Amino acid sequence: MKTCISTYSYSKAIKKGEMTQYDCIDYNKKLGVDGLEIVILDGDVPEGHTFASYVKLLCDHAREVGLEVPILTMASDLYLRPEADFEMLKGYIDVAAENNIPMMRHDITFRFRGDEDVKSPYVITEKIAPIVRELAEYAESKGVKTCSENHGRVMQDSDRIEQFIAAVGHKNYGFLCDMSNFGGADEKSEVAVSRLIQHVCFVHGKDCFLKSGMQYNPGRLWGRTRGGNYHRPTIFGHGDVPCFQILSALKEYGYDGWISLEYEGWEDNLMALEIGAENLKRMIKDLEE
């Protein structure tokens, strides 16, 4: 298994003006990981640059310091904006191909439109699986693999993800497994991962604390799951997600790809990534030995 850190994990430091995306690359190198997951959100492209020119600069800098760039991670909503986001994602695939990035993650959707006769994730699947299949086919022609992640509440549970992957039905489309996000849908992460393990093509190493909704509300910094329990993101290896158990299951199945730290917690940003990287590398070393 190889390790990397998503630039999204530095969001707190970037928003405070303490770091740039270039600083994130240098810090990834300092922490001894193998690669960089590029995440570019709205407003992230500096003035004077296009999306394509900025991605090239980030890739060039990463490779100059000895880091691989295994994935470009982009936001989209193919249910709310099918035509516009389809064309947008084709452009992102082109940029990934031009920069020799072998994989691109795109979102499925995050909410219903409001005009559905039946509000069901299976209705969403029926409408947009053909679009995702066409994207996967286009990406295959460019030498890029596409994938989507388990998040957004609507498409977060393992059964919904499994049904969506089956409906897309294309070998060039896979599953980006966020080991923590299943908790937001009140599903045990280790059970969910075991159900989807054959589809995993990339992994987000993420952790969170979980509390029963039967307990008193812990207050600020805690969110609610879909079923009314409490959760709070934290340092990888510190929370209630069975991270090592999941990595062990992936290893036993034969997964030998990337594990990318994705940090969303409230602890000091750089300290959290230092500890998380240490924990991730230690877990992988123990598995390999």
N, C-alpha and C positions, 0 to 999 in steps of 0.2 A: 504494500500500500504506500502511496505517496501523500504528502501533506501540503496543504496550502492554506492561505487565509484570504477570505473575501475582503475586498476594500470596503464593503458595507459594514464590516466589523469595526471600522475606524470612524463611523459616522459621527459619534459624539465629538471626537477631536477635530474632525473636519468642519463640523458646524460651528465650533468655537473659534475657528481660524487658527488652531494650533498645528494643523497638519494639512498637507496637500496630498493628492493621489500619488505623487512622486515620492513623498515622504513615507507613505504606506508601503510602497515597494521596497524602499530601503529598510524599513522596519521588519518586513517579512524576511528579508535576507538576514538581518541581525538575529531574528528568532530561530533561524536554522531550518525553516521549512523549505519545501522543494519548489513551490510555485505560487502563483497569484491568480485569484479569481477576480476578474474585472466586473464591477457593478457600477453602472453609470445611470443615475436617476435624473429626473427633470431638473434642469438648472445646473447640472454638474459640468457641462462643457464650457470651458473658459472662453471669454470673449476673444474673437480673432481666430477661433478654431471651428472646424466642422466636427461632427461626431466621428467621421472616418479618420480625419487627421489626428484627433485626440487619442483615439484608440491606438493608432499606429505609434504615437509618441510613447504611450504607456507600455505597449508591447516591446518597443525598442529598448526602453529603459530597463524593463524587467529582465530581458534577455542579456543586456549588457552586464547586469550584476549577477547573472547566473541562475535566474528563475525561469521556470516554464510557465506558460499561460494556457491552461487546459480548457478554460471555459469563459464565455462571455455571457453574463447574466443580465437579462433585460426585462422590464415590466411591460405588460400588455393586458388587454381584456378582449378576447376574441368573441365573447358573447355580447358585450355591450357595443363593441365597435368592430364588427367582423371584417368589413371591407378595408377600412383605414388601417387597422392594426395588421391585417394580412400583408398589405403592401409595405408597411413599416418594418415588419419582421423579415420580409424578404431582403430589405436593405441591410438589416443587421446581419443576416446570414452572409450577404456579400462581403461585408466588412470583416466578419470572422474568417471567411475563406481567404481574403486578401492578406490577412495577418497570420495565417497558418494556425488559427485557433480551432481545435478539432470539435468543439461542442458549443452549443448555444442553448441556454434555458429561456423559455418564455412562459408566462403565466397562462392559465386557462381562463378563469374569471373569479370575481370576488363577491358578486351579488346578482340578484335577479333584476330584470328590467322594471318589473311592476305591472306588465300587461299580460303576463302568462295566465292561461286558463288553469294550469296546474303548476304550482311551484315545486319543482323536483329537479335534482341534479341530473336525473336521467333524461329529462327534456333538454337540458343544456347539452348533454352528451350527444343526443340525436342531432342537434342543430350544428354543433361546431366540430365534432370528430372528423367530418370530411374536410374541413378547412385545415385542421391540424395535420391530417394525412397529406394533403397537398403541400403543406409547408415542409413536412418531412421528406417528401419526394424531391422538392426543389433543393433542399439542403443536401440531400444525398448526391445530387448532380454536382454540387460544389465541394464535396468532401467534408461536410460538416454534419454532425449528429445533433438532432434536437431532443429536448426533454422538457418536462414540466415538474413542478414541485407540489407537495402536499401542504398547501396553505390557503387561507382565504375563507375558512369555515365552510363555504358551499362545496368545495372540492378538496376536502382535507382527510376524510376517513379512508381507510385502506380499501373498503369494498367499492367506494365510489371511484377511487383512482384506478383500481383493477378493472372495473367495468369500462372506464374511459379509455384505458390503454388497449383493451380488447376491441373496442369500437373503432379506434384509430387503425389498429391492425397493420402497422408498418414496422419493419425491422429497424428502420433508422430513427424511430421515436422511442425514447425510454423514460425512466423514472428517476428524477432527482430526489433522493431520500433525505428529508430533514428529520433526523431522529427525535427531535423534540416536538415538532409541530403536531404530531398525533394527539398529544395531550390536550391541545386546544379543542379537540372534538371528543375529549373524554375517552380516548382509546389508549390502551397500554401500548407503549412504543415498541417493546420487544415482540409483542404478538403481531402488531401491524407490519413491522419490518419482515417478519418471517413469512407473512402472507404475500408480500410484494417482492421478495428478495430476488426472484429470477428476472425482474424487470429493472433492477438498480443499475444505473450507469454512472452515477455521481452521488456523493454523500455530503451533507452538511453536518458537521459535528457541532451540535448545539445542546445546551442543557438548561433546565429551569427547575425551580422549586414548585411543588404542588401541595395544595391543602384542600381538604374536603370542604364542600359547601355547607356541611353541617356545622363547621366551626364558625366563630365570629369573624367578620370581615377584617382582615389584617390591615386595611387602610391603604395609604398612598403607596404607589409603585406596583401594586398588585392588580392584575386584570382578572376577568372572569372567563371561564371556558364556556362552550356552548351549553353545557349541562348545568352551569351554575357553580362549578368549583372554582378555586383560586389558583392562579399561577403567576410566577415572576421569573423572567429570564435571568440567568446567572452565569458565572464562570464555568467553562467546560470541565466536568469532573467534580463540581461542587454540589450539584443539584440532585434531583430525584429521578432523572432519566437514567436508565441502566446502560450508560454509554459503553462500558467495557463488554457487557453481555452482547450488545448489538454488534460491536466491532468483531467480537468472537464469532458470532453467527455469520456475518459477512465473510470473514476469513475462511470459515469452515465450508461455506458454500462455494468458495473459489473466487470471490471478488478480490481483485488486486488493483483497483483503480484509486481514485483520489478521495481523500477525506479533507474537506475544507472547513476550517473553523469559521463559524458565523456567530458573532457575539452581539447580543442586544440588551445586555444587562445594565445595571445602574452603578456598578463598581467603577473605580478608576479605569479608564479605557485601556491604557497601555499595560498597566499591571494585570488586568484581566486577561489580555491576550498573551502576555508572558507566561502566566500560570497555565492558561488553557493550552498553549503550544507545548509546554513542558509535559502536561498530563497526556495530551494526545500522542506525542512521540514516545512517551514511556509505555502507554498502553499498546501501541503498535509493536514496540520492541519486545514487550513481554509475549505478545501473540506469536511473533516470528521465532522466538526462542523456544 
